Amino acid sequence: MTATVTSDPTVQLDDDDFRDILAHTRTFVRNVVVPREQEIDETDAIPAEIRTAAKDMGLFGFATPQQWGGLGMNLVQDVELAMELGYTTLALRSMFGTNNGIAGQVLVSYGTEEQKTTWLEGIASGEVVASFALTEAGAGSNPAGLRTKAVRDGDDWLITGEKRFITNALIANLFVVFARTRSADSDGPGIAVFLVPSDTPGVQVGSKDRKMGHAGSTTATVHFDGVRVPSSALVGGSEDVGYRAAMTSLARGRVHVAALAVGQAQRALDESVAYAATATQGGTAIGDFQLVQAMLADQQTGVMAGRALVRDAARSWVEDTDRRLAPSIAKLYCTEMVGKVADLAVQIHGGSGYMREVAVERIYRDVRLLCLYEGTSEIQRLIIGGGLVKQARNTAGGQR
């Protein structure tokens, strides 16, 4: 798979190249990764040859601009790719998700030219693994509550705090770390973001978390004990970039996660239809039973609605017509939808669906996380509801 790349930052991935990449990714996912899902689940690791293949395909930099060695997909293209990646174990996407998403996009959107030159080509190639270090014990979906601190010491910054559930922490080369530099005031929330190489003295990564699902994707706690970084590590060269960078990266990531949910839902539906068409009860294929058909219909309806919603949200992002409510709406609906589709998939499979080594059992466990990370469903509801009220007040105020 090859795509024409350029150093011109205004150039986007053209449609022909994108179609080739999408087709190649679909073949890779379904012919290479799907047959090894059980191995990944049992070993809790992505095979080295799959990682190498993903790097060679450019998947570590699909959303990085072409001028920095990436494929340069916009979000409309990104979600189509995500729906293909979501068809298999979500650990595959997690392997390069932070490079393209919440970590990489902070650099793409807010980094200085020096910071981009130093890091983005390595991130796009997969030689550098970037981790997004935001979540803390008391600050998950609401970054305003974070307690990690960064204080000036001459021309340097000293960072102290602890981050939890950090994806790829055990293999990260770079941590994109959010820290409070002052109390929130009229100038902003006082949150900055720093680039911290993983080998910096004072950085300590804990043991691998034991999770319900997502085997093959590692998370861990990361401790920062008086970690000294130079002023050049401050993203954008400004203390006030951090909160805005976090919110923008998370909002964009919500559309991507929604697309992953659609991919998982499509897989659960396909497994359900295949099982219903062949499994029998009393000599009759269970797919001939009307109650099973009703469950399949509900699954299909959810998948189609989710796909349309994701595409609409991505288009709104690219056109810059809605970068706040649409991402939350897409994530809320699609991640809740995939949970219902996965639950129906287990029900259709009956006792078989509760057994390990059956795809829908793994999907059922894996998709539960989608309602939690990059903003819980409850946070999405608050964003949507509050946003609607604010819009109504603004409209009413403009009519006075």
SULHUPE-V979335 format. One record per residue. RES is the residue in one small letter. PSI is psi in whole degrees, -180 to 180 (999 if undefined). OMEGA is omega in radians with two decimals (* if undefined). D_CENTER is the distance of its C-alpha to the mean C-alpha in Angstrom with 2 decimals. Layout:
BEGIN
res=RES psi=PSI omega=OMEGA d_center=D_CENTER
res=RES psi=PSI omega=OMEGA d_center=D_CENTER
END
This chain:
BEGIN
res=m psi=122 omega=3.10 d_center=23.38
res=t psi=151 omega=3.08 d_center=24.24
res=a psi=148 omega=3.10 d_center=23.53
res=t psi=122 omega=-3.13 d_center=25.79
res=v psi=161 omega=-3.05 d_center=24.43
res=t psi=160 omega=3.06 d_center=26.14
res=s psi=-3 omega=3.13 d_center=26.48
res=d psi=116 omega=-3.08 d_center=26.75
res=p psi=-16 omega=-3.11 d_center=23.78
res=t psi=-11 omega=-3.08 d_center=24.62
res=v psi=133 omega=3.09 d_center=24.32
res=q psi=161 omega=3.07 d_center=21.53
res=l psi=124 omega=-3.07 d_center=20.85
res=d psi=165 omega=-3.00 d_center=23.67
res=d psi=-39 omega=-3.12 d_center=23.60
res=d psi=-46 omega=3.10 d_center=25.54
res=d psi=-41 omega=-3.12 d_center=23.38
res=f psi=-43 omega=3.12 d_center=20.24
res=r psi=-39 omega=3.11 d_center=22.00
res=d psi=-44 omega=3.14 d_center=22.98
res=i psi=-43 omega=-3.12 d_center=19.54
res=l psi=-43 omega=3.13 d_center=18.20
res=a psi=-41 omega=3.14 d_center=21.27
res=h psi=-40 omega=3.12 d_center=21.03
res=t psi=-42 omega=3.11 d_center=17.45
res=r psi=-45 omega=3.12 d_center=18.63
res=t psi=-44 omega=3.13 d_center=21.61
res=f psi=-47 omega=-3.11 d_center=19.76
res=v psi=-49 omega=-2.99 d_center=17.42
res=r psi=-30 omega=-3.09 d_center=20.38
res=n psi=-24 omega=-3.09 d_center=23.17
res=v psi=-49 omega=-3.03 d_center=21.81
res=v psi=-47 omega=-3.09 d_center=18.82
res=v psi=-44 omega=3.13 d_center=19.84
res=p psi=-14 omega=-3.10 d_center=23.29
res=r psi=13 omega=-3.13 d_center=21.94
res=e psi=-43 omega=-3.11 d_center=19.53
res=q psi=-40 omega=3.08 d_center=22.25
res=e psi=-44 omega=3.13 d_center=22.90
res=i psi=-42 omega=-3.13 d_center=19.32
res=d psi=-40 omega=-3.08 d_center=19.48
res=e psi=-36 omega=-3.10 d_center=22.91
res=t psi=-11 omega=-3.10 d_center=22.48
res=d psi=43 omega=-3.12 d_center=19.04
res=a psi=148 omega=3.03 d_center=18.42
res=i psi=126 omega=3.12 d_center=17.37
res=p psi=143 omega=-3.07 d_center=20.73
res=a psi=-37 omega=-3.09 d_center=21.55
res=e psi=-29 omega=3.07 d_center=22.58
res=i psi=-40 omega=3.08 d_center=19.27
res=r psi=-45 omega=3.14 d_center=17.58
res=t psi=-42 omega=3.13 d_center=20.46
res=a psi=-41 omega=3.12 d_center=20.19
res=a psi=-40 omega=3.09 d_center=16.53
res=k psi=-45 omega=-3.12 d_center=17.73
res=d psi=-30 omega=3.13 d_center=20.76
res=m psi=-9 omega=-3.12 d_center=18.90
res=g psi=15 omega=-3.04 d_center=17.05
res=l psi=-19 omega=3.08 d_center=13.54
res=f psi=-13 omega=-3.12 d_center=12.80
res=g psi=32 omega=-3.07 d_center=13.67
res=f psi=-28 omega=-3.13 d_center=13.08
res=a psi=2 omega=3.09 d_center=11.95
res=t psi=136 omega=3.13 d_center=14.47
res=p psi=149 omega=-3.09 d_center=17.80
res=q psi=-31 omega=-3.14 d_center=20.56
res=q psi=-18 omega=3.12 d_center=22.82
res=w psi=18 omega=3.05 d_center=20.72
res=g psi=4 omega=3.12 d_center=20.66
res=g psi=-178 omega=3.11 d_center=17.45
res=l psi=-21 omega=3.02 d_center=17.53
res=g psi=34 omega=3.11 d_center=17.00
res=m psi=139 omega=2.96 d_center=15.10
res=n psi=178 omega=-3.00 d_center=14.93
res=l psi=-29 omega=3.08 d_center=12.47
res=v psi=-42 omega=3.10 d_center=15.01
res=q psi=-40 omega=3.14 d_center=14.87
res=d psi=-46 omega=-3.05 d_center=11.14
res=v psi=-30 omega=3.07 d_center=10.85
res=e psi=-42 omega=3.08 d_center=13.83
res=l psi=-42 omega=-3.12 d_center=12.42
res=a psi=-36 omega=3.12 d_center=9.26
res=m psi=-30 omega=3.05 d_center=11.99
res=e psi=-44 omega=3.13 d_center=13.85
res=l psi=-32 omega=-3.13 d_center=11.32
res=g psi=-7 omega=-3.10 d_center=10.73
res=y psi=-17 omega=-3.13 d_center=14.50
res=t psi=-169 omega=3.13 d_center=14.66
res=t psi=133 omega=-3.09 d_center=13.53
res=l psi=-12 omega=3.08 d_center=9.82
res=a psi=-29 omega=3.12 d_center=10.90
res=l psi=-52 omega=-3.11 d_center=11.40
res=r psi=-36 omega=3.14 d_center=7.95
res=s psi=-27 omega=-3.12 d_center=7.18
res=m psi=-38 omega=-3.13 d_center=10.34
res=f psi=10 omega=-3.08 d_center=9.35
res=g psi=-43 omega=-3.10 d_center=5.60
res=t psi=-30 omega=3.08 d_center=6.76
res=n psi=-42 omega=-3.11 d_center=9.77
res=n psi=-28 omega=-2.96 d_center=8.61
res=g psi=-119 omega=-2.90 d_center=6.15
res=i psi=-28 omega=3.08 d_center=7.12
res=a psi=-54 omega=-3.10 d_center=9.91
res=g psi=-38 omega=-3.09 d_center=11.26
res=q psi=-25 omega=3.04 d_center=11.35
res=v psi=-44 omega=3.12 d_center=13.42
res=l psi=-45 omega=-3.12 d_center=15.88
res=v psi=-44 omega=-3.03 d_center=15.95
res=s psi=-28 omega=-2.97 d_center=16.69
res=y psi=-10 omega=-3.10 d_center=18.69
res=g psi=154 omega=3.00 d_center=19.96
res=t psi=165 omega=3.11 d_center=23.65
res=e psi=-38 omega=3.11 d_center=24.98
res=e psi=-43 omega=3.14 d_center=25.93
res=q psi=-41 omega=3.11 d_center=22.50
res=k psi=-44 omega=-3.14 d_center=20.97
res=t psi=-37 omega=-3.10 d_center=23.88
res=t psi=-37 omega=-2.92 d_center=23.52
res=w psi=-32 omega=-2.89 d_center=19.87
res=l psi=-36 omega=3.13 d_center=18.13
res=e psi=-40 omega=3.10 d_center=20.11
res=g psi=-38 omega=3.10 d_center=19.43
res=i psi=-43 omega=-3.11 d_center=15.66
res=a psi=-34 omega=-3.12 d_center=15.93
res=s psi=-18 omega=-3.07 d_center=18.26
res=g psi=-1 omega=3.08 d_center=16.43
res=e psi=-25 omega=3.07 d_center=19.44
res=v psi=130 omega=3.02 d_center=17.49
res=v psi=121 omega=-3.11 d_center=14.42
res=a psi=135 omega=3.10 d_center=12.93
res=s psi=144 omega=-3.11 d_center=11.56
res=f psi=107 omega=-3.03 d_center=10.61
res=a psi=85 omega=-3.13 d_center=13.55
res=l psi=-50 omega=-2.98 d_center=13.72
res=t psi=137 omega=3.06 d_center=14.09
res=e psi=173 omega=-3.13 d_center=17.73
res=a psi=-37 omega=-3.11 d_center=20.05
res=g psi=14 omega=-3.11 d_center=21.18
res=a psi=91 omega=3.12 d_center=18.29
res=g psi=-89 omega=-3.12 d_center=15.00
res=s psi=-15 omega=3.12 d_center=14.05
res=n psi=92 omega=-3.09 d_center=16.97
res=p psi=-20 omega=-3.11 d_center=16.79
res=a psi=-19 omega=-3.10 d_center=20.42
res=g psi=9 omega=-3.04 d_center=21.59
res=l psi=152 omega=-3.04 d_center=20.59
res=r psi=-14 omega=3.08 d_center=23.57
res=t psi=134 omega=-3.05 d_center=22.84
res=k psi=148 omega=2.99 d_center=25.56
res=a psi=124 omega=-3.13 d_center=26.38
res=v psi=146 omega=3.13 d_center=30.08
res=r psi=144 omega=3.02 d_center=32.07
res=d psi=90 omega=-3.01 d_center=34.51
res=g psi=-127 omega=3.12 d_center=36.48
res=d psi=-2 omega=-3.09 d_center=34.25
res=d psi=175 omega=3.00 d_center=31.51
res=w psi=143 omega=3.05 d_center=28.99
res=l psi=123 omega=-3.06 d_center=28.92
res=i psi=129 omega=3.13 d_center=25.68
res=t psi=130 omega=3.12 d_center=26.08
res=g psi=-174 omega=-3.10 d_center=23.75
res=e psi=134 omega=3.10 d_center=21.37
res=k psi=145 omega=-3.06 d_center=17.59
res=r psi=154 omega=3.05 d_center=16.23
res=f psi=40 omega=-3.04 d_center=13.49
res=i psi=114 omega=-3.10 d_center=12.25
res=t psi=135 omega=3.11 d_center=10.04
res=n psi=17 omega=-3.10 d_center=12.28
res=a psi=-37 omega=-3.06 d_center=14.96
res=l psi=-20 omega=-3.14 d_center=17.71
res=i psi=6 omega=-3.06 d_center=17.26
res=a psi=143 omega=2.97 d_center=16.09
res=n psi=-24 omega=-3.07 d_center=18.54
res=l psi=131 omega=3.02 d_center=17.27
res=f psi=129 omega=3.03 d_center=16.04
res=v psi=101 omega=-2.88 d_center=15.02
res=v psi=128 omega=3.09 d_center=16.97
res=f psi=131 omega=-3.09 d_center=17.60
res=a psi=151 omega=3.13 d_center=21.21
res=r psi=127 omega=3.11 d_center=23.92
res=t psi=-15 omega=3.10 d_center=26.84
res=r psi=169 omega=3.05 d_center=28.96
res=s psi=153 omega=3.10 d_center=29.23
res=a psi=139 omega=3.13 d_center=27.94
res=d psi=-169 omega=-3.09 d_center=30.71
res=s psi=-18 omega=3.14 d_center=31.70
res=d psi=-10 omega=-3.14 d_center=30.00
res=g psi=-177 omega=-3.07 d_center=26.51
res=p psi=-7 omega=3.09 d_center=24.51
res=g psi=30 omega=-3.13 d_center=25.38
res=i psi=126 omega=3.11 d_center=21.94
res=a psi=168 omega=3.12 d_center=21.48
res=v psi=137 omega=-3.04 d_center=18.92
res=f psi=150 omega=3.04 d_center=20.22
res=l psi=115 omega=-3.05 d_center=19.56
res=v psi=107 omega=3.05 d_center=20.80
res=p psi=143 omega=-3.03 d_center=21.46
res=s psi=-20 omega=-3.13 d_center=21.07
res=d psi=11 omega=3.10 d_center=24.80
res=t psi=133 omega=3.11 d_center=25.99
res=p psi=136 omega=-3.13 d_center=28.66
res=g psi=-12 omega=3.07 d_center=27.66
res=v psi=124 omega=3.13 d_center=24.08
res=q psi=125 omega=3.14 d_center=23.98
res=v psi=130 omega=-3.13 d_center=21.21
res=g psi=-173 omega=3.14 d_center=21.99
res=s psi=162 omega=-3.11 d_center=22.08
res=k psi=133 omega=3.11 d_center=19.28
res=d psi=148 omega=3.03 d_center=18.19
res=r psi=116 omega=-2.98 d_center=19.46
res=k psi=162 omega=3.07 d_center=17.01
res=m psi=-41 omega=-3.09 d_center=17.71
res=g psi=-157 omega=-3.12 d_center=15.42
res=h psi=39 omega=3.05 d_center=12.75
res=a psi=137 omega=-3.08 d_center=15.72
res=g psi=-14 omega=3.05 d_center=15.19
res=s psi=122 omega=-3.05 d_center=12.18
res=t psi=141 omega=2.97 d_center=13.86
res=t psi=158 omega=-3.13 d_center=13.53
res=a psi=164 omega=3.02 d_center=16.55
res=t psi=142 omega=3.11 d_center=18.37
res=v psi=128 omega=-3.14 d_center=19.26
res=h psi=139 omega=3.06 d_center=22.62
res=f psi=111 omega=-3.04 d_center=23.91
res=d psi=89 omega=-3.13 d_center=27.71
res=g psi=42 omega=-3.09 d_center=29.33
res=v psi=122 omega=-3.09 d_center=27.14
res=r psi=125 omega=3.07 d_center=28.93
res=v psi=151 omega=-3.13 d_center=27.24
res=p psi=168 omega=3.14 d_center=29.08
res=s psi=-25 omega=3.12 d_center=28.86
res=s psi=-11 omega=3.11 d_center=27.14
res=a psi=-13 omega=3.14 d_center=24.01
res=l psi=114 omega=-3.06 d_center=23.60
res=v psi=130 omega=3.14 d_center=20.92
res=g psi=-3 omega=-3.12 d_center=22.80
res=g psi=19 omega=-3.07 d_center=25.96
res=s psi=138 omega=3.09 d_center=25.77
res=e psi=-22 omega=-3.02 d_center=25.30
res=d psi=6 omega=3.14 d_center=24.21
res=v psi=-31 omega=-2.91 d_center=21.10
res=g psi=-55 omega=-3.06 d_center=18.84
res=y psi=-42 omega=3.12 d_center=18.32
res=r psi=-40 omega=3.11 d_center=17.94
res=a psi=-41 omega=3.13 d_center=15.40
res=a psi=-48 omega=-3.09 d_center=13.31
res=m psi=-41 omega=3.14 d_center=13.76
res=t psi=-44 omega=-3.14 d_center=13.16
res=s psi=-41 omega=3.12 d_center=9.92
res=l psi=-41 omega=-3.13 d_center=8.63
res=a psi=-45 omega=3.10 d_center=10.37
res=r psi=-43 omega=-3.13 d_center=9.05
res=g psi=-28 omega=3.14 d_center=5.35
res=r psi=-36 omega=3.09 d_center=7.06
res=v psi=-41 omega=3.11 d_center=8.61
res=h psi=-45 omega=3.12 d_center=5.98
res=v psi=-39 omega=3.08 d_center=5.05
res=a psi=-40 omega=3.11 d_center=8.84
res=a psi=-39 omega=3.06 d_center=9.51
res=l psi=-41 omega=3.13 d_center=8.14
res=a psi=-40 omega=3.10 d_center=10.40
res=v psi=-41 omega=3.10 d_center=13.12
res=g psi=-44 omega=3.10 d_center=13.08
res=q psi=-39 omega=3.13 d_center=13.56
res=a psi=-39 omega=3.10 d_center=16.15
res=q psi=-41 omega=3.12 d_center=17.92
res=r psi=-44 omega=3.13 d_center=18.27
res=a psi=-39 omega=3.09 d_center=19.63
res=l psi=-46 omega=-3.13 d_center=21.95
res=d psi=-42 omega=3.10 d_center=23.19
res=e psi=-38 omega=-3.12 d_center=23.95
res=s psi=-45 omega=-3.14 d_center=25.74
res=v psi=-44 omega=3.14 d_center=27.82
res=a psi=-41 omega=3.14 d_center=28.85
res=y psi=-44 omega=-3.11 d_center=29.89
res=a psi=-31 omega=-3.10 d_center=31.74
res=a psi=-20 omega=-3.03 d_center=33.61
res=t psi=-32 omega=-3.13 d_center=34.97
res=a psi=142 omega=-3.10 d_center=35.24
res=t psi=154 omega=3.02 d_center=38.56
res=q psi=117 omega=-3.11 d_center=40.13
res=g psi=31 omega=3.12 d_center=43.91
res=g psi=1 omega=-3.13 d_center=44.01
res=t psi=133 omega=3.07 d_center=41.84
res=a psi=132 omega=-3.05 d_center=38.33
res=i psi=-22 omega=3.09 d_center=36.13
res=g psi=-13 omega=3.09 d_center=34.62
res=d psi=-10 omega=3.12 d_center=38.08
res=f psi=134 omega=-3.04 d_center=37.81
res=q psi=-35 omega=3.14 d_center=37.04
res=l psi=-34 omega=3.05 d_center=34.91
res=v psi=-41 omega=3.09 d_center=32.59
res=q psi=-37 omega=3.12 d_center=32.55
res=a psi=-40 omega=3.11 d_center=31.61
res=m psi=-41 omega=3.09 d_center=28.53
res=l psi=-39 omega=3.13 d_center=27.54
res=a psi=-41 omega=3.11 d_center=28.17
res=d psi=-40 omega=3.09 d_center=25.92
res=q psi=-50 omega=-3.10 d_center=23.07
res=q psi=-40 omega=3.12 d_center=23.71
res=t psi=-44 omega=3.11 d_center=23.99
res=g psi=-44 omega=-3.13 d_center=20.61
res=v psi=-47 omega=-3.11 d_center=18.93
res=m psi=-41 omega=3.13 d_center=20.90
res=a psi=-42 omega=3.13 d_center=20.35
res=g psi=-42 omega=-3.14 d_center=16.57
res=r psi=-44 omega=3.13 d_center=16.61
res=a psi=-40 omega=-3.12 d_center=18.97
res=l psi=-42 omega=3.13 d_center=17.11
res=v psi=-46 omega=-3.14 d_center=13.82
res=r psi=-39 omega=3.13 d_center=16.11
res=d psi=-42 omega=3.14 d_center=18.07
res=a psi=-40 omega=3.12 d_center=15.32
res=a psi=-40 omega=3.11 d_center=14.13
res=r psi=-40 omega=3.11 d_center=17.84
res=s psi=-36 omega=3.12 d_center=18.44
res=w psi=-50 omega=-3.09 d_center=15.92
res=v psi=-38 omega=3.14 d_center=17.53
res=e psi=-5 omega=3.13 d_center=20.93
res=d psi=40 omega=3.07 d_center=20.25
res=t psi=-21 omega=3.09 d_center=21.84
res=d psi=104 omega=3.12 d_center=19.26
res=r psi=15 omega=3.14 d_center=16.31
res=r psi=-62 omega=-3.07 d_center=16.60
res=l psi=-45 omega=-3.07 d_center=17.63
res=a psi=-44 omega=3.09 d_center=16.19
res=p psi=-41 omega=3.14 d_center=12.45
res=s psi=-39 omega=3.11 d_center=13.46
res=i psi=-45 omega=-3.14 d_center=15.73
res=a psi=-45 omega=-3.12 d_center=13.36
res=k psi=-44 omega=-3.14 d_center=10.84
res=l psi=-53 omega=-3.07 d_center=13.99
res=y psi=-49 omega=-3.00 d_center=15.80
res=c psi=-37 omega=3.14 d_center=13.46
res=t psi=-33 omega=3.03 d_center=12.10
res=e psi=-38 omega=3.14 d_center=15.75
res=m psi=-46 omega=-3.07 d_center=17.04
res=v psi=-31 omega=3.05 d_center=15.38
res=g psi=-40 omega=3.12 d_center=16.86
res=k psi=-40 omega=3.12 d_center=20.18
res=v psi=-42 omega=3.12 d_center=20.04
res=a psi=-39 omega=3.11 d_center=19.33
res=d psi=-43 omega=3.09 d_center=22.16
res=l psi=-35 omega=3.12 d_center=24.46
res=a psi=-43 omega=3.09 d_center=23.71
res=v psi=-41 omega=-3.13 d_center=24.96
res=q psi=-43 omega=3.13 d_center=27.87
res=i psi=-37 omega=3.12 d_center=28.87
res=h psi=-14 omega=-3.13 d_center=28.93
res=g psi=-143 omega=-3.13 d_center=31.09
res=g psi=-31 omega=3.13 d_center=31.80
res=s psi=-32 omega=-3.11 d_center=30.23
res=g psi=-12 omega=3.13 d_center=26.82
res=y psi=-3 omega=-3.06 d_center=27.11
res=m psi=139 omega=3.00 d_center=27.77
res=r psi=157 omega=-3.08 d_center=25.62
res=e psi=2 omega=3.01 d_center=25.41
res=v psi=129 omega=-2.97 d_center=24.86
res=a psi=-41 omega=-3.04 d_center=21.51
res=v psi=-25 omega=3.09 d_center=21.22
res=e psi=-44 omega=3.11 d_center=21.77
res=r psi=-43 omega=3.13 d_center=18.72
res=i psi=-42 omega=-3.13 d_center=16.60
res=y psi=-42 omega=3.13 d_center=18.14
res=r psi=-43 omega=-3.03 d_center=17.02
res=d psi=-41 omega=-3.00 d_center=13.49
res=v psi=-14 omega=-3.13 d_center=12.54
res=r psi=-32 omega=-3.12 d_center=13.98
res=l psi=-27 omega=-3.03 d_center=11.04
res=l psi=-25 omega=3.10 d_center=9.02
res=c psi=-3 omega=-3.05 d_center=11.77
res=l psi=-50 omega=-3.00 d_center=11.44
res=y psi=162 omega=-3.02 d_center=8.34
res=e psi=36 omega=3.12 d_center=7.36
res=g psi=116 omega=-3.12 d_center=10.92
res=t psi=167 omega=3.08 d_center=13.08
res=s psi=-35 omega=-3.14 d_center=14.89
res=e psi=-41 omega=3.09 d_center=17.86
res=i psi=-41 omega=3.11 d_center=16.40
res=q psi=-41 omega=3.13 d_center=15.35
res=r psi=-40 omega=3.11 d_center=18.96
res=l psi=-41 omega=3.12 d_center=20.39
res=i psi=-46 omega=-3.09 d_center=18.67
res=i psi=-52 omega=-3.11 d_center=19.86
res=g psi=-47 omega=3.13 d_center=23.26
res=g psi=-37 omega=3.13 d_center=23.98
res=g psi=-39 omega=3.12 d_center=23.01
res=l psi=-42 omega=3.12 d_center=25.36
res=v psi=-42 omega=3.13 d_center=28.15
res=k psi=-43 omega=3.11 d_center=27.76
res=q psi=-42 omega=-3.13 d_center=27.96
res=a psi=-42 omega=3.13 d_center=31.05
res=r psi=-41 omega=3.12 d_center=32.70
res=n psi=-40 omega=3.11 d_center=32.14
res=t psi=-45 omega=-3.13 d_center=33.61
res=a psi=-40 omega=3.14 d_center=36.50
res=g psi=-35 omega=-3.13 d_center=37.16
res=g psi=-16 omega=-3.12 d_center=37.37
res=q psi=-9 omega=-3.12 d_center=39.93
res=r psi=999 omega=* d_center=42.29
END
